[in-house]
């Protein structure tokens, strides 16, 4: 572009001094003046530039002029090397919702029996949170569904809730979902159905294709059980119902109920002290069952601002029927319990995964937690989802408080661009040994896709820094390995003896 601009300047100068001898447009209509020899040469140059330069530039763009192409770091050798290095890391996924094979959700009735379908993969993904998806039809026929569903994706093409799943179709099935035909969709559906006849596909995808060694499973469908359905599963104690159970009527399922747990343990739960003893026993059981951390998803129900409430106040609310309890009283009980759980987190060395950001967004800004974090320096807080969209807020919290880690689980799925920017900003704001990741999904395709999407995002964030000269390549690769694996091993030391890919787990 530069030579073209310089010649325009020459032309404008000549036109201004002599009444526009060879300028274009309105100036060309000025009365002709005698043209001096030097000006004639400049005009000939300008003619050549006007005719030939656009052709040359077009050709450069078409053949992929190097500086233009380099804007996408994924086309560089640096990216290819970093991506390959991250691919080779046996990842530790700190957040999943994978159930036992027979309990996997989203299976539907078909003429060949109940099973997993293309509909099941999409309905088990985050796509439906913001985009339409036709329901599975009463006749159970794929073709009936596809006729309804094929245009559901039209407005979702750029969303990360759609795009994060594409690597599964591309890499596991060789299908580009952006251009899928009805015939390809039918065959894809049939292959998915076959793959879910037993657990082999699930295990192969997770272990060999996604290259995951361990995954922390948040059992929100049955919070107080610590099953290990797969060689790679690691239990998590989900404390969401412990925080809110001021009365048995507050918990709908026995599997989630501390009162049901009390009955099983032969303990009373009549007073707050009884209840706290039950909760303490549940923590001890969780540790004995190899749970490595706690998880709260209260951001979906309430604000993350947990005030300091006295035990007397909480005791006066405990066992009050929900109909007789004001929202303020229930909030105070939960505040007291959250601080109590922070204490137990430190006592049992179970780091605390806290959902922050995208949920009930009125109160999910991670800044709401800062006073609590400061007052509980022995509790290790893990701010989930990078606090999306408050990624700068989580960064400054981690910068100021050494008892804070940031987990990027789900973040690339929410917004790939924000996730890439978040990684780069976090690398700049605090040490690289306090960032984690997780796929946060429910089936083989979802886990593979979110893992690949994260590896790509992380590799891209690192490669851009290397290309800009802000980071050496070997350091970038080391940081990538920390995020994908090493940081989890350091934060959850119990994981060391659960590693199994180089032989059976150590007892
Ligand atoms: Zn989750």
Boltz pocket constraint, residues with backbone or C-beta under 6 A from the ligand:
constraints:
  - pocket:
      binder: B
      contacts: [[A, 95], [A, 96], [A, 97], [A, 218], [A, 440]]
      max_distance: 6.0
